[in-house]
Each structure stands twice: as C-alpha cells, then as structure tokens.
C-alpha cells in the first residue's frame, strides 16, 4: 500500500486528528468514498475526483470539526453529498444527525449511503433550510461552505435549540462577513483548524444567541 493510497491517507489523517478509529469507522469511510466516486460519474456531486484527495478534502476536512460539536442532536444544513454530516455521523454513532438539502439528487445519494452503510443515527431530509420546521431545536447546527455567516444565521438560526450553537466551516475569514451578523447573534469564537494534507486556511466560526453570550 503506497503512502498516497486512500487507506494510508485516511489512517494517517485519523491518527493526526486524534480520531479514535473503531472497528468499522475506517471501513465505512472508505465505503463512502467508493460510493461517492460511483455516483459522481452520473450526478457530479463533487469536483474532487481522486480517492486520496476525497479523503483529504472531504473526509478529514469534515472530521476536523468533531471536537467542537455541541450536544447530541445535530443538523447539517446544505449537506450536499453528506459533508460533513454523514462523515461526522460515522465517527459519532451515539449522536443523532439530520442531513438537510433541497436537491433531489443529493438527498437520494445520502439515503443510499445511509442504507448501504447502516447509519441508523441519520435522518435525511429534503427541504429548503428556511422551510424546515422540526418539532424541537438542535444542539448544533452546522454548515460547510453553505453561505455567508449572516445568511447562515438568518436562514438556519431557527433550528438551534435554547442552548444551541451554529457552527460555520470556513476557509479564509473576511472581516466584512464577520461583522455582518443579524441582530440576536454573536460570535462566541473563531477556531483555526488544521486538516492533514491540506495547506489552505480552514476555520470554524461558532455563533451563539447574543443573550447567551451576555449570560456567560
């Protein structure tokens, strides 16, 4: 097995991220890569084609936020092919995940993945984020390259529970975007992330309701 084989890249990345790889995690993640490649040929779900690059740019990028998830009820909005939601669900089988997207081909793929990989902690929902109205709020509402911070808070803020957090996965941080939050939301922290094998900047921005920040 060469060092650029997806299996080797994943093993090294999990170790460098400090992710405990249970007996099925690596196998499930690699099965996800294979399914994404297969569907990508017909549905163009990602511009990343090469398996090792999928591991670095999608799997490890998603797993880098694992320590920052809040609570056990998590929704991934604008999930696309399940990034980061499906990947995080594989790594945290004790938490419940909703993966939300409005595109039929993407939700169809995510349902296929959850069935094939027996992800019983995942619910796939096809809906626009602003129209989705679950019975109760989530502990963590996460997005990966979904929209600007302000738009994320405006569209998805209603999904956060009383103590819920919004987590926005970003590349470079732009001052104007950080300053463009709607009333009622504030930045609790910005966290630089290191993704094994990726040289570009990665950040996680955590948003809380302004009253929560004041009450701390």
N, C-alpha and C positions, 0 to 999 in steps of 0.2 A: 504494500500500500504506500503510494507516494505521499509526500507531505502536502500536496495540493489536492489530494483525493477528498471528496466531501466528508467522508468518515473521519479522516485525520483532522481536517479543519474544524469539524464540529467537536471532536474530542478535546482538541487544544483550546477551542473557544470556551467550552463549558468549564474547563478547569480554570482558565484565566478569569472568567466571570464569577467563579465560586459557586456555580450552579451544581447542586447535588444531582448527579445523573442516576436516577433509579433504574431498575432493571429494564423498563420499557421506554424510557424517555428518548434516548438516542435513536432507537429503532423507529419510534413513532415520528420523530422529527425528520429522519431520512425518508420515511414513507411519505411524509407531507411534501418533501422536496420532489420526490418522484411523481406524485400526483399533480403538483403544480406544473412541472415540466410537461406532463402529458396533456393537461388541459390547456396549457399556454399555447400549444401549437394551433388550437382551433379558436380559442377565446381571447388570446392576447391579454392575459391577466397581469403580466409584469413585463417590463422591458429587460429585466435581468434574465439571462438565458442559461448561463453556465452553472452547473450544480454547486461548485465550490463558492462561486460568487453569490448564489442564492443563500447559501448557509451564512456567509459573512454579512451580506447587505440586508437580509430579511430576518433570518432566524436569530443570529447573535445580536443584531440591532434591536430586535424585539425583547430578547431576554435581558438586555442591559437595564431595562426598567423594572425588572422583577422585584428588587428590594424596596421599591418606592410605592408599590401598590398598597392601598389603604383598605382594610376590611376584607370581607369575603364575597361581597356582591359587586360584580364588576361588569361594566358595559363598555364595549369598544365601538365607537361611532365612526361611520365611514370606513368600515373594516376592510373593504376591498376583497382580496382573496383570504382574509383571516389574519391580517397583520395589524397590530400584534396579538389580537385576541385569541386566535386558535393556538398560537405558539405558547402564549402565557398559560392557557388552559391546560396544555400538556404538562407544563412544569409545575402547576399548582392544582392538582386534582382535587384538593379539598375545598377549593373555592368555586363559586358559580359564576359563569360568564354568559353574557349576551353579546353576540356579534351582529352588528346592525349595518345594513347597507340598502340603498334603494335600487341597485342594479340587479336585474334578474339573473344574469349570467354569474355574477359574483356570489349571490346567495345560493344559487344552485350548486356552485362549486363547494361552498362551505358546508352545505348539507351533505354532499357526497363525502367530504373529508370526515365530518363528524360520524357518519355511518361506518365508513371504512375503517376508521381508527378507534371506533367505540368510545368517543368522547362524550360520556354521559353527564358531564358537568357543563355542557354548552347548549345554548338555545340560539338558533339562527332566526333572525327577524328581518324581513324585507319591508322597509319603510323609510320615509324621509325622517331625519332625526327630529325636526321640529313637530312632526305629526305623531311621533311615538309617545304613548302615554301609559306607562306601566302602572300597576297598582301601587307600587312603593318605590322610593328612591334608591339609588345605588350608593355604595361606599366610595367607589372610584369610577369616574367617567374618563376614559382615555381616548386620545386620538393620535394618529400618526400622519402628519402631513395632510390633515383634513381641511384646514382653513386658517385664517389669521386667529390670533388669540381672542380678539374682540368678538369675531364672528362665532368662534367656538363657544364662548361664554353665552352669547345671545341665543344660539341655536340649541345648545345642549345643557345649559345651566339647570333647566327644569328637571333633568334626570338625576341630579345629585340629591341625596337624602340630607337630613338636617345637619349631619356632620360629614357630608360628602365632600370629595375633592375632585377637581378637574385636573387631569394630567395631560399636557400637550407635549408631544415629542417633536422637537425642532432640530434644525441644523444650526446655522448661524443665527444669533439673536439680533434683531433690529430694534433700535431704541423706540422708533415710532410705533412699532407693533406692541411693545411692552407698555407703552403709555396709552394705548387705545382700548382699554377695557371699559365695558359698560358699567354704569352705577351698580353698586351692590357686590362687586367682585374685586379682589385684590390679589397680588402675587405674594404667596407665602414664601416661596424660594425658587431659585433657578439653580439647577444642578448640571454641571458639565459631566458628560458620560464618555467613557472610553469603551469603544467597541473593538474587540480584537480583529486585526486585519483591515480596519477602516481608518484612513488618515484624516478624513474630513471631520469638521466640528459636529458634535452632537450635544444637545441639551435637552433637559426635561424641565418644563415650567409647571409649577404647582399653583393652582388657583383655589382660593377659598372665598366663601362669602365674607364680605367686609366686616360684618358684625362678629364672625368667628375669629377673625384676626384681632379685633379690638378686645375680645373677651379673653384672649390667651393670657 
